[in-house]
Amino acid sequence: MAGLLEINSRAAEKKLEKLAHDAGVTVGFVCEDQMRLWINDIINQAPPPSYAKGRMTVKADLERLFEPIDDPGAIAAWKKASAQRGGDIYTYTKRGKARISAKKLKATNLAAMARIHRQNRRESDGRVYIRWRKRDEAWGGEFLVPSALFKKYVASAQKKVGFLKSRFGKAALHYAARTHGRTPAYKDWIRRLIPGGSFSGRIVFGTGAIEATNDAMFAAKQMVSKAWWMSTKGKRQRDLSRGGFKRMADLTRRFNMG
């Protein structure tokens, strides 16, 4: 995911140049400082709003996709019966008669569950979408898995809560160091994922474009189309026209530290 702060008009370029001139710093320094502030805005507003909310969302999605079965031997027996019959089989549950297709028995291990999970996530928000359950389907989950395996996969998926936020973390720390700006005090559940992220950044002089990347799955679809993405971008654009003695002094002080 490449996030761009674009200054695509001469009027905006003049604001940037004036801000840099008044503070006695370079245009590049102002660009990098804006990127520092913008990434922090994004991290604060990107979902989930809290660690607890993120964990609940992950579990709810997986409950739509997988149906935990307390008796793991039952799944093995159903797979054998399905193979012998060469088609769907039926069994009875507390909810009634259930049709079991070979598709429902594909989640045989954590790797298979991860693949199924990835295939069923929407690109627009990364959430799981499952059609309405038919009348002859007694289970809500699309795939039947042993309960122990389900719990293990839920726990592993919940460890990635905050992934979207954290993938910008390296870029945030990079620009904070470059501009001697305040290092963000990220919460533990975001900070612990930052070391695994990737970062690339660049400034395109003349166009006023600065760029950082986010390699999280579905990041491009999740971020560009969201209102919070556009609002944070607009906030940075408007901020170019705001000066003030304190801001000028702060920019000058940090610039001279380099």
C-alpha positions in Angstrom: 0.0 0.0 0.0 1.6 3.3 -1.1 0.2 6.3 0.7 0.8 9.5 -1.0 0.6 13.1 0.3 0.3 15.0 -3.0 0.7 18.7 -3.5 -0.7 19.0 -7.0 -1.4 22.6 -7.4 0.8 25.7 -7.6 -1.2 27.3 -4.8 -0.4 24.4 -2.5 3.2 24.4 -3.5 3.4 28.1 -2.6 2.0 27.3 0.9 4.6 24.7 1.4 7.4 26.9 0.1 6.2 29.8 2.4 6.1 27.6 5.4 9.6 26.4 4.8 10.9 29.9 4.1 9.3 31.4 7.2 10.8 28.7 9.4 14.1 28.8 7.8 14.1 25.1 6.8 14.1 23.2 3.5 11.0 22.2 1.7 12.1 18.5 2.0 12.1 18.9 5.8 8.5 20.2 5.9 7.5 17.3 3.6 9.0 14.8 6.0 7.5 16.4 9.0 4.1 16.3 7.3 4.5 12.7 6.6 5.4 12.0 10.3 2.2 13.7 11.4 0.1 12.1 8.7 1.2 8.6 9.5 0.4 9.1 13.1 -3.1 10.3 12.2 -3.6 7.2 10.1 -2.4 4.8 12.8 -4.7 6.5 15.3 -7.8 6.2 13.1 -7.2 2.9 11.3 -9.2 -0.1 12.7 -9.6 -1.5 15.2 -10.2 1.2 17.8 -9.0 -1.1 20.6 -7.3 -4.4 21.1 -10.4 -6.0 22.8 -12.6 -4.9 19.9 -10.1 -6.3 17.4 -10.0 -9.7 19.1 -13.8 -9.9 19.2 -14.0 -9.0 15.5 -11.5 -11.7 14.6 -13.3 -14.4 16.6 -16.7 -13.4 15.2 -15.4 -13.6 11.6 -13.9 -17.1 12.2 -17.2 -18.3 13.8 -18.9 -17.4 10.5 -16.4 -19.3 8.5 -15.7 -22.4 10.7 -17.9 -24.6 12.8 -16.1 -26.3 15.7 -17.0 -29.9 16.3 -16.3 -31.4 19.8 -15.7 -34.9 18.5 -12.7 -34.9 16.1 -13.4 -38.6 15.3 -16.7 -37.6 13.8 -15.0 -35.4 11.1 -12.7 -38.3 10.1 -15.7 -40.6 9.9 -17.6 -38.1 7.7 -14.7 -37.7 5.4 -14.4 -41.5 4.9 -18.2 -41.8 4.3 -18.1 -38.9 1.9 -15.3 -40.5 -0.1 -17.0 -43.9 -0.2 -20.3 -42.4 -1.3 -18.7 -40.0 -3.7 -21.0 -37.1 -2.7 -22.8 -35.4 0.2 -23.7 -37.3 3.4 -26.3 -36.5 6.1 -26.2 -36.6 9.9 -28.3 -35.4 12.7 -27.4 -32.6 15.1 -29.1 -30.7 17.9 -30.2 -28.2 15.3 -31.6 -30.9 13.0 -30.6 -32.8 9.9 -27.4 -31.6 8.4 -26.0 -32.0 4.9 -22.3 -32.4 4.8 -20.5 -31.8 1.5 -16.8 -32.6 0.8 -16.2 -28.9 0.9 -17.1 -28.6 4.5 -14.4 -31.1 5.5 -11.4 -29.3 3.8 -10.1 -27.5 6.9 -7.9 -30.3 8.1 -5.1 -28.3 9.7 -3.9 -24.8 10.6 -2.4 -24.2 7.1 -5.7 -25.2 5.4 -7.7 -23.0 7.8 -5.4 -20.1 7.0 -5.8 -20.6 3.3 -9.6 -20.8 3.6 -9.6 -17.7 5.8 -7.6 -15.7 3.3 -9.8 -16.8 0.3 -13.0 -15.7 2.1 -11.9 -12.2 3.3 -13.3 -9.2 1.5 -10.7 -6.9 -0.1 -12.7 -3.9 0.9 -12.2 -4.4 4.6 -10.5 -7.7 5.2 -13.7 -9.1 6.9 -15.2 -12.5 6.3 -18.3 -12.8 4.1 -20.4 -15.9 4.2 -23.7 -16.4 2.5 -26.9 -17.1 4.4 -27.2 -20.7 5.7 -29.6 -22.9 3.7 -32.4 -24.8 5.5 -30.7 -28.1 5.2 -27.5 -26.9 6.8 -27.6 -27.3 10.5 -24.3 -25.5 11.1 -23.6 -21.8 10.8 -19.9 -22.3 9.9 -19.0 -23.0 6.3 -16.3 -25.5 7.2 -16.3 -28.1 10.0 -13.2 -28.3 12.2 -12.3 -30.0 15.5 -12.9 -27.6 18.4 -9.2 -27.8 19.6 -8.0 -26.8 16.1 -10.5 -24.0 15.9 -9.3 -22.6 19.3 -5.7 -22.8 18.2 -6.4 -20.9 14.9 -8.4 -18.2 16.7 -5.6 -17.6 19.1 -3.0 -17.4 16.3 -5.2 -15.0 14.3 -5.9 -12.8 17.3 -2.1 -12.3 17.7 -2.3 -10.2 14.4 -4.7 -7.7 15.8 -3.3 -4.3 15.0 -1.4 -5.5 11.9 -2.8 -2.8 9.7 -1.8 0.0 12.1 1.6 -1.4 12.8 2.7 -1.8 9.2 3.1 2.0 9.1 5.0 1.9 12.3 8.5 1.7 10.7 7.7 4.7 8.5 6.5 6.7 11.4 9.6 6.0 13.4 11.8 6.8 10.4 10.3 10.2 9.8 10.3 11.0 13.5 14.0 10.3 13.5 14.6 12.3 10.3 12.8 15.4 11.7 13.7 15.0 15.4 10.0 14.9 16.0 8.2 13.2 18.9 8.4 9.4 18.8 4.9 8.1 19.0 4.0 6.3 22.2 2.2 3.3 20.6 0.3 0.9 22.7 1.9 -2.5 23.3 -0.4 -4.4 20.9 0.6 -2.1 18.1 4.3 -1.7 18.9 5.0 -5.4 19.2 4.1 -5.9 15.5 6.2 -3.0 14.1 9.6 -4.9 13.9 8.1 -7.3 11.4 6.9 -4.5 9.1 8.5 -3.3 5.9 9.2 0.3 5.1 10.2 2.3 2.0 9.9 6.0 1.7 10.7 8.7 -0.8 10.2 12.4 -1.5 9.6 13.5 -5.1 10.8 17.1 -5.3 9.0 19.4 -7.7 5.7 17.5 -7.3 5.7 17.7 -3.5 4.9 14.0 -3.2 6.1 11.9 -0.3 5.4 8.2 0.1 5.4 5.4 2.7 4.2 1.9 2.2 2.0 -0.5 4.0 2.4 -4.2 3.1 -0.6 -5.5 5.1 -3.0 -7.8 3.3 -5.8 -5.8 1.6 -4.3 -2.5 2.8 -4.8 -0.8 -0.5 -8.5 -1.6 -0.6 -9.1 -1.0 3.1 -7.4 2.4 3.3 -7.8 4.4 0.1 -11.6 4.1 0.0 -12.2 4.9 3.6 -13.4 8.2 4.9 -10.8 8.3 7.7 -8.0 7.9 5.1 -9.2 10.8 3.0 -9.9 13.0 6.1 -6.4 12.5 7.5 -4.9 13.3 4.0 -7.1 16.4 3.8 -5.9 17.4 7.3 -2.3 17.3 6.3 -3.1 19.4 3.1 -4.8 22.1 5.2 -2.0 22.1 7.8 0.4 23.4 5.2 -1.3 26.8 5.4 -1.1 27.1 9.1 1.9 28.9 10.6 2.2 30.5 14.0 5.2 31.5 16.1 5.3 28.3 18.1 5.2 26.2 15.1 7.9 28.1 13.3 10.1 28.0 16.3 9.6 24.3 16.7 10.4 23.6 13.0 13.5 25.8 13.1 14.7 24.1 16.4 14.3 20.6 15.0 15.8 21.4 11.6 18.9 22.9 13.3 19.3 19.8 15.4 20.3 17.9 12.2 
